[in-house]
Amino acid sequence: MSEFAYPVLVYVHLLLFVLWLGADVGVFVLGQHFRKRDKWSLDQRIALLTLLVEIDMVPRSAWALMVPLSLSVVDTGGWWDVPTWLLAGAWLVGLFWLALVWDSHMHDQTPRAARNRRIEGILRWLIGGFYLWLGGQSLVLGAPLAPDWLAWKALMFGLIFVAAIMIDVTFKPVGAQLAAVMQEGSSDATEIPLRRTMDRTRIWVWTVYLLLLVTAFLGNVKPLP
């Protein structure tokens, strides 16, 4: 059973990676076009932003599911005998996180969504800290992840959490800035602050892309012992 389960889990793991990165590229492209106020009308740009939010649900969902799935792959593949309580807890947390993501999306711009996102923010810091600890300790002590490539992969995944969290932190002013554009119209006074915020956010977006590519390289090529 485990011989069949492992390749299936690896396949799903790769599928989530493709969905995460592929959909994120779509989000990036839509964001690029939203910035072109000389090409699109304000109504068209708002429509692009609406599509961006919808597509963004794919990487957000993949991110939540990647947490329990990564531990399941490590456990089933024999890389680490993950404690049963930790594996079960990871799936509970991952599914709870996924539910928060979709509930926030369905009730956007409400106190319920704001509460969900606060809980999600706490979860992301805790999970990111766990992966940073897991990768760091394994590199120093050689356990619980013995191969260096796997330890580095865990560390990179923790850094992805940090960079992705910083995307949301940096992007936070966009709500008020976008409201100003819609209420006061498109002008340098309203558009330039919005553009600056988006430019700062792009730094963290590119960081996530780079970390995702490095993480995938480590998992597939296994360049370290």
C-alpha positions as CSV (number, residue, x, y, z in Angstrom):
1,M,0.0,0.0,0.0
2,S,2.8,2.5,0.9
3,E,4.5,1.7,-2.4
4,F,1.4,2.9,-4.2
5,A,0.6,5.7,-1.8
6,Y,4.0,7.4,-2.0
7,P,4.1,8.1,-5.8
8,V,0.4,9.2,-5.6
9,L,1.3,11.7,-2.9
10,V,4.3,12.9,-4.8
11,Y,2.1,13.4,-7.9
12,V,-0.4,15.4,-5.9
13,H,2.4,17.4,-4.3
14,L,3.7,18.3,-7.8
15,L,0.2,19.1,-9.0
16,L,-0.2,21.5,-6.1
17,F,3.1,23.1,-7.0
18,V,2.0,23.6,-10.6
19,L,-1.3,25.0,-9.6
20,W,0.3,27.3,-7.1
21,L,3.0,28.7,-9.4
22,G,0.9,28.7,-12.5
23,A,-2.1,30.5,-11.0
24,D,0.2,32.9,-9.3
25,V,1.7,33.8,-12.7
26,G,-1.9,34.5,-13.9
27,V,-2.4,36.8,-10.8
28,F,0.9,38.6,-11.6
29,V,-0.1,39.2,-15.3
30,L,-3.5,40.6,-14.3
31,G,-1.8,42.8,-11.8
32,Q,0.5,44.1,-14.5
33,H,-2.4,45.0,-16.7
34,F,-4.2,46.6,-13.8
35,R,-1.3,49.0,-13.5
36,K,-1.7,50.2,-17.2
37,R,-4.2,53.1,-16.7
38,D,-3.2,54.4,-20.2
39,K,-4.4,51.2,-21.8
40,W,-7.5,50.2,-19.8
41,S,-10.5,52.2,-18.5
42,L,-11.1,52.2,-14.7
43,D,-14.0,49.9,-15.1
44,Q,-11.9,47.5,-17.1
45,R,-9.2,47.6,-14.5
46,I,-11.6,46.9,-11.8
47,A,-12.8,43.9,-13.8
48,L,-9.2,42.7,-14.1
49,L,-8.8,43.1,-10.3
50,T,-12.0,41.0,-9.8
51,L,-10.5,38.2,-11.9
52,L,-7.2,38.5,-10.1
53,V,-8.9,37.9,-6.7
54,E,-10.7,34.9,-8.1
55,I,-7.6,33.3,-9.6
56,D,-5.7,34.1,-6.4
57,M,-7.8,31.5,-4.6
58,V,-5.9,28.7,-6.4
59,P,-2.5,29.4,-4.9
60,R,-4.0,30.3,-1.6
61,S,-5.7,26.9,-1.5
62,A,-2.6,25.0,-2.7
63,W,-0.6,26.7,0.0
64,A,-2.9,25.5,2.7
65,L,-3.0,21.9,1.4
66,M,0.8,21.8,0.8
67,V,1.4,21.8,4.6
68,P,-0.2,18.5,5.5
69,L,0.7,16.9,2.1
70,S,4.4,17.7,2.5
71,L,4.6,15.9,5.8
72,S,2.6,13.0,4.4
73,V,5.1,12.7,1.5
74,V,8.0,12.8,4.0
75,D,6.4,10.2,6.2
76,T,5.2,7.8,3.5
77,G,8.6,8.0,1.6
78,G,10.4,7.0,4.8
79,W,12.4,10.2,5.1
80,W,11.0,10.9,8.6
81,D,8.8,8.8,10.8
82,V,6.4,11.7,11.5
83,P,4.6,11.3,14.8
84,T,1.0,10.3,14.2
85,W,-0.3,13.2,16.3
86,L,1.7,15.7,14.2
87,L,0.5,14.2,10.9
88,A,-3.1,14.2,12.0
89,G,-2.7,17.7,13.5
90,A,-1.2,18.9,10.2
91,W,-4.2,17.7,8.2
92,L,-6.6,19.3,10.7
93,V,-4.8,22.6,10.6
94,G,-4.4,22.5,6.8
95,L,-8.1,21.8,6.2
96,F,-9.1,24.4,8.8
97,W,-6.8,26.9,7.1
98,L,-8.4,26.0,3.7
99,A,-11.9,26.6,5.2
100,L,-10.8,30.0,6.5
101,V,-9.5,31.0,3.1
102,W,-12.7,30.1,1.3
103,D,-15.0,31.5,4.1
104,S,-13.1,34.8,3.9
105,H,-13.5,34.8,0.2
106,M,-17.2,34.1,0.3
107,H,-17.8,36.8,3.0
108,D,-15.3,39.4,1.8
109,Q,-15.4,42.9,3.2
110,T,-17.2,41.7,6.3
111,P,-16.2,41.5,10.0
112,R,-16.4,37.7,9.6
113,A,-13.7,37.8,6.8
114,A,-11.5,40.1,8.9
115,R,-11.7,37.7,11.8
116,N,-10.9,34.8,9.6
117,R,-7.8,36.5,8.2
118,R,-6.5,37.4,11.6
119,I,-6.7,33.7,12.6
120,E,-5.1,32.8,9.2
121,G,-2.3,35.2,9.9
122,I,-1.5,33.6,13.2
123,L,-1.6,30.1,11.6
124,R,0.8,31.2,8.9
125,W,3.3,32.6,11.3
126,L,3.1,29.4,13.5
127,I,3.4,27.0,10.5
128,G,6.2,29.1,8.9
129,G,8.1,29.1,12.2
130,F,7.7,25.3,12.4
131,Y,9.2,24.8,9.0
132,L,12.1,27.2,9.7
133,W,12.7,25.2,12.9
134,L,12.5,21.9,11.2
135,G,14.9,22.8,8.4
136,G,17.3,24.7,10.7
137,Q,17.5,22.0,13.3
138,S,17.9,19.3,10.7
139,L,20.8,21.1,9.1
140,V,22.5,21.6,12.4
141,L,21.8,18.2,14.1
142,G,21.0,16.0,11.1
143,A,17.6,15.1,12.5
144,P,14.7,14.7,12.1
145,L,15.4,15.2,8.4
146,A,18.6,13.5,7.6
147,P,19.2,14.4,3.9
148,D,20.6,18.0,3.6
149,W,18.4,18.6,0.4
150,L,15.3,17.8,2.4
151,A,16.4,20.0,5.3
152,W,17.0,22.9,3.0
153,K,13.7,22.3,1.3
154,A,11.9,22.6,4.7
155,L,13.9,25.8,5.4
156,M,13.0,27.2,2.0
157,F,9.3,26.4,2.6
158,G,9.5,28.3,5.9
159,L,11.0,31.3,4.0
160,I,8.1,31.1,1.5
161,F,5.8,31.6,4.5
162,V,7.7,34.7,5.5
163,A,7.8,36.1,2.0
164,A,4.1,35.4,1.3
165,I,3.1,36.9,4.6
166,M,5.0,40.0,3.6
167,I,3.0,40.2,0.4
168,D,-0.2,40.6,2.4
169,V,1.5,43.0,4.8
170,T,2.9,45.2,2.0
171,F,-0.3,45.0,-0.1
172,K,-2.6,46.0,2.9
173,P,-2.7,49.8,2.0
174,V,-4.2,48.9,-1.5
175,G,-7.7,48.7,-0.1
176,A,-7.9,52.4,1.0
177,Q,-5.8,53.5,-2.1
178,L,-8.1,51.7,-4.5
179,A,-11.1,53.1,-2.8
180,A,-9.6,56.6,-3.3
181,V,-9.2,55.9,-7.1
182,M,-12.8,54.7,-7.4
183,Q,-14.2,57.6,-5.4
184,E,-12.0,60.5,-6.7
185,G,-11.2,59.1,-10.1
186,S,-8.0,58.2,-11.8
187,S,-5.3,60.8,-11.4
188,D,-1.6,61.1,-10.4
189,A,-2.7,62.0,-6.9
190,T,-4.7,58.7,-6.4
191,E,-2.8,56.4,-8.8
192,I,0.8,57.1,-7.8
193,P,0.5,55.9,-4.2
194,L,-1.3,52.8,-5.4
195,R,1.4,52.1,-8.0
196,R,4.1,52.5,-5.3
197,T,2.4,50.0,-3.0
198,M,2.1,47.5,-5.9
199,D,5.7,48.0,-6.8
200,R,6.8,47.2,-3.2
201,T,4.6,44.2,-3.2
202,R,6.2,42.8,-6.4
203,I,9.5,42.5,-4.6
204,W,8.0,39.9,-2.3
205,V,6.1,38.2,-5.1
206,W,9.3,37.6,-7.0
207,T,10.9,36.4,-3.8
208,V,8.1,33.7,-3.4
209,Y,8.6,32.7,-7.1
210,L,12.3,32.3,-6.6
211,L,11.9,30.3,-3.4
212,L,9.3,28.1,-5.0
213,L,11.7,27.3,-7.9
214,V,14.5,26.5,-5.5
215,T,12.3,24.3,-3.3
216,A,11.1,22.4,-6.4
217,F,14.7,22.0,-7.6
218,L,15.8,20.6,-4.3
219,G,12.9,18.1,-4.1
220,N,13.3,16.8,-7.7
221,V,17.1,17.0,-8.3
222,K,18.2,16.3,-4.7
223,P,21.7,17.9,-5.3
224,L,22.8,17.5,-1.7
225,P,23.5,14.3,0.2
